[in-house]
Amino acid sequence: MEIIKPVAKVFLTTNVEKHGEPFCGPGVIQLLDAIAASGNVRKACAEIGLSYSKAWKLLRVAEECAGFPLIERRQGGSHGGSASVTEKGAAFSRAYHEFADRSQSAAEQIFRELFASFL
Protein backbone atom coordinates (compact mmCIF):
# COMPACT_ATOMS: atom_id res chain seq x y z
CA MET A 1 0.00 0.00 0.00
CA GLU A 2 1.27 3.45 -0.93
CA ILE A 3 1.85 5.74 2.03
CA ILE A 4 0.66 9.34 1.92
CA LYS A 5 3.46 11.87 2.13
CA PRO A 6 3.86 15.60 1.64
CA VAL A 7 5.90 17.24 -1.10
CA ALA A 8 7.20 20.76 -0.54
CA LYS A 9 8.05 22.71 -3.69
CA VAL A 10 9.90 25.94 -3.05
CA PHE A 11 9.49 29.00 -5.24
CA LEU A 12 10.99 32.44 -4.74
CA THR A 13 9.23 35.63 -5.76
CA THR A 14 9.70 39.36 -5.40
CA ASN A 15 7.29 42.02 -4.31
CA VAL A 16 8.19 44.07 -7.35
CA GLU A 17 5.02 44.98 -9.23
CA LYS A 18 6.57 44.12 -12.57
CA HIS A 19 6.86 40.45 -11.73
CA GLY A 20 5.04 39.24 -8.64
CA GLU A 21 5.23 35.75 -10.09
CA PRO A 22 7.82 33.21 -8.93
CA PHE A 23 11.18 33.85 -10.59
CA CYS A 24 13.03 30.88 -9.17
CA GLY A 25 11.91 27.36 -8.47
CA PRO A 26 13.01 23.79 -9.09
CA GLY A 27 13.21 24.34 -12.86
CA VAL A 28 15.54 27.35 -12.73
CA ILE A 29 17.79 25.59 -10.23
CA GLN A 30 17.80 22.43 -12.35
CA LEU A 31 18.84 24.59 -15.32
CA LEU A 32 21.65 26.26 -13.34
CA ASP A 33 22.90 22.87 -12.15
CA ALA A 34 22.84 21.51 -15.70
CA ILE A 35 24.73 24.56 -17.01
CA ALA A 36 27.32 24.11 -14.26
CA ALA A 37 27.75 20.46 -15.24
CA SER A 38 27.83 20.91 -19.03
CA GLY A 39 29.32 24.39 -19.45
CA ASN A 40 26.79 25.12 -22.18
CA VAL A 41 23.20 26.40 -22.12
CA ARG A 42 22.14 24.42 -25.19
CA LYS A 43 23.54 21.16 -23.79
CA ALA A 44 21.91 21.88 -20.42
CA CYS A 45 18.56 22.42 -22.14
CA ALA A 46 18.84 19.13 -24.03
CA GLU A 47 19.73 17.32 -20.81
CA ILE A 48 16.70 18.58 -18.86
CA GLY A 49 14.23 18.74 -21.76
CA LEU A 50 13.80 22.51 -21.87
CA SER A 51 13.67 24.64 -24.99
CA TYR A 52 16.62 26.95 -25.55
CA SER A 53 14.43 30.05 -25.85
CA LYS A 54 12.49 29.19 -22.68
CA ALA A 55 15.79 28.71 -20.82
CA TRP A 56 17.02 32.17 -21.79
CA LYS A 57 13.72 33.71 -20.76
CA LEU A 58 13.90 31.98 -17.36
CA LEU A 59 17.51 33.08 -16.90
CA ARG A 60 16.81 36.71 -17.85
CA VAL A 61 13.86 36.97 -15.44
CA ALA A 62 15.74 35.19 -12.64
CA GLU A 63 18.77 37.45 -13.02
CA GLU A 64 16.62 40.57 -13.15
CA CYS A 65 14.72 39.59 -10.02
CA ALA A 66 17.75 38.31 -8.13
CA GLY A 67 19.64 41.48 -8.97
CA PHE A 68 22.87 39.77 -10.00
CA PRO A 69 24.16 37.58 -12.83
CA LEU A 70 23.58 33.86 -12.38
CA ILE A 71 25.59 32.77 -15.39
CA GLU A 72 28.51 34.11 -17.37
CA ARG A 73 28.17 33.77 -21.12
CA ARG A 74 30.97 33.51 -23.64
CA GLN A 75 30.14 34.00 -27.29
CA GLY A 76 31.27 31.15 -29.47
CA GLY A 77 32.43 31.16 -32.99
CA SER A 78 32.18 28.19 -35.24
CA HIS A 79 32.52 25.89 -32.23
CA GLY A 80 29.67 27.42 -30.23
CA GLY A 81 29.70 29.38 -27.02
CA SER A 82 29.98 28.37 -23.44
CA ALA A 83 28.45 29.40 -20.16
CA SER A 84 29.30 28.94 -16.53
CA VAL A 85 27.42 29.63 -13.35
CA THR A 86 28.84 32.65 -11.56
CA GLU A 87 30.22 32.28 -8.05
CA LYS A 88 27.20 34.14 -6.69
CA GLY A 89 24.89 32.02 -8.88
CA ALA A 90 26.44 28.82 -7.49
CA ALA A 91 26.03 30.10 -3.93
CA PHE A 92 22.41 30.99 -4.73
CA SER A 93 21.82 27.47 -6.07
CA ARG A 94 23.36 25.90 -2.95
CA ALA A 95 21.23 28.11 -0.71
CA TYR A 96 18.11 27.17 -2.68
CA HIS A 97 18.90 23.45 -2.35
CA GLU A 98 19.41 23.84 1.40
CA PHE A 99 16.19 25.85 1.74
CA ALA A 100 14.24 23.28 -0.28
CA ASP A 101 15.67 20.38 1.78
CA ARG A 102 14.83 22.10 5.07
CA SER A 103 11.37 23.01 3.79
CA GLN A 104 10.74 19.36 2.87
CA SER A 105 11.87 18.22 6.33
CA ALA A 106 9.63 20.79 8.02
CA ALA A 107 6.69 19.80 5.82
CA GLU A 108 7.18 16.14 6.75
CA GLN A 109 7.26 16.97 10.46
CA ILE A 110 4.14 19.16 10.28
CA PHE A 111 2.40 16.52 8.18
CA ARG A 112 3.10 13.83 10.80
CA GLU A 113 1.70 16.09 13.51
CA LEU A 114 -1.48 17.00 11.64
CA PHE A 115 -2.25 13.79 9.75
CA ALA A 116 -1.14 11.12 12.26
CA SER A 117 -4.72 10.01 12.90
CA PHE A 118 -5.30 9.46 9.17
CA LEU A 119 -2.29 7.25 8.55
Secondary structure as a PSIPRED ss2 file (coil, helix, strand):
# PSIPRED VFORMAT (PSIPRED V4.0)

   1 M C   1.000  0.000  0.000
   2 E C   1.000  0.000  0.000
   3 I C   1.000  0.000  0.000
   4 I C   1.000  0.000  0.000
   5 K C   1.000  0.000  0.000
   6 P C   1.000  0.000  0.000
   7 V C   1.000  0.000  0.000
   8 A C   1.000  0.000  0.000
   9 K C   1.000  0.000  0.000
  10 V C   1.000  0.000  0.000
  11 F C   1.000  0.000  0.000
  12 L E   0.000  0.000  1.000
  13 T C   1.000  0.000  0.000
  14 T C   1.000  0.000  0.000
  15 N C   1.000  0.000  0.000
  16 V C   1.000  0.000  0.000
  17 E C   1.000  0.000  0.000
  18 K C   1.000  0.000  0.000
  19 H C   1.000  0.000  0.000
  20 G C   1.000  0.000  0.000
  21 E C   1.000  0.000  0.000
  22 P C   1.000  0.000  0.000
  23 F C   1.000  0.000  0.000
  24 C E   0.000  0.000  1.000
  25 G C   1.000  0.000  0.000
  26 P H   0.000  1.000  0.000
  27 G H   0.000  1.000  0.000
  28 V H   0.000  1.000  0.000
  29 I H   0.000  1.000  0.000
  30 Q H   0.000  1.000  0.000
  31 L H   0.000  1.000  0.000
  32 L H   0.000  1.000  0.000
  33 D H   0.000  1.000  0.000
  34 A H   0.000  1.000  0.000
  35 I H   0.000  1.000  0.000
  36 A H   0.000  1.000  0.000
  37 A H   0.000  1.000  0.000
  38 S H   0.000  1.000  0.000
  39 G C   1.000  0.000  0.000
  40 N C   1.000  0.000  0.000
  41 V H   0.000  1.000  0.000
  42 R H   0.000  1.000  0.000
  43 K H   0.000  1.000  0.000
  44 A H   0.000  1.000  0.000
  45 C H   0.000  1.000  0.000
  46 A H   0.000  1.000  0.000
  47 E H   0.000  1.000  0.000
  48 I H   0.000  1.000  0.000
  49 G C   1.000  0.000  0.000
  50 L C   1.000  0.000  0.000
  51 S C   1.000  0.000  0.000
  52 Y H   0.000  1.000  0.000
  53 S H   0.000  1.000  0.000
  54 K H   0.000  1.000  0.000
  55 A H   0.000  1.000  0.000
  56 W H   0.000  1.000  0.000
  57 K H   0.000  1.000  0.000
  58 L H   0.000  1.000  0.000
  59 L H   0.000  1.000  0.000
  60 R H   0.000  1.000  0.000
  61 V H   0.000  1.000  0.000
  62 A H   0.000  1.000  0.000
  63 E H   0.000  1.000  0.000
  64 E H   0.000  1.000  0.000
  65 C H   0.000  1.000  0.000
  66 A H   0.000  1.000  0.000
  67 G C   1.000  0.000  0.000
  68 F C   1.000  0.000  0.000
  69 P C   1.000  0.000  0.000
  70 L C   1.000  0.000  0.000
  71 I E   0.000  0.000  1.000
  72 E E   0.000  0.000  1.000
  73 R E   0.000  0.000  1.000
  74 R E   0.000  0.000  1.000
  75 Q E   0.000  0.000  1.000
  76 G E   0.000  0.000  1.000
  77 G E   0.000  0.000  1.000
  78 S C   1.000  0.000  0.000
  79 H C   1.000  0.000  0.000
  80 G E   0.000  0.000  1.000
  81 G E   0.000  0.000  1.000
  82 S E   0.000  0.000  1.000
  83 A E   0.000  0.000  1.000
  84 S E   0.000  0.000  1.000
  85 V E   0.000  0.000  1.000
  86 T C   1.000  0.000  0.000
  87 E H   0.000  1.000  0.000
  88 K H   0.000  1.000  0.000
  89 G H   0.000  1.000  0.000
  90 A H   0.000  1.000  0.000
  91 A H   0.000  1.000  0.000
  92 F H   0.000  1.000  0.000
  93 S H   0.000  1.000  0.000
  94 R H   0.000  1.000  0.000
  95 A H   0.000  1.000  0.000
  96 Y H   0.000  1.000  0.000
  97 H H   0.000  1.000  0.000
  98 E H   0.000  1.000  0.000
  99 F H   0.000  1.000  0.000
 100 A H   0.000  1.000  0.000
 101 D H   0.000  1.000  0.000
 102 R H   0.000  1.000  0.000
 103 S H   0.000  1.000  0.000
 104 Q H   0.000  1.000  0.000
 105 S H   0.000  1.000  0.000
 106 A H   0.000  1.000  0.000
 107 A H   0.000  1.000  0.000
 108 E H   0.000  1.000  0.000
 109 Q H   0.000  1.000  0.000
 110 I H   0.000  1.000  0.000
 111 F H   0.000  1.000  0.000
 112 R H   0.000  1.000  0.000
 113 E H   0.000  1.000  0.000
 114 L H   0.000  1.000  0.000
 115 F H   0.000  1.000  0.000
 116 A H   0.000  1.000  0.000
 117 S H   0.000  1.000  0.000
 118 F H   0.000  1.000  0.000
 119 L C   1.000  0.000  0.000
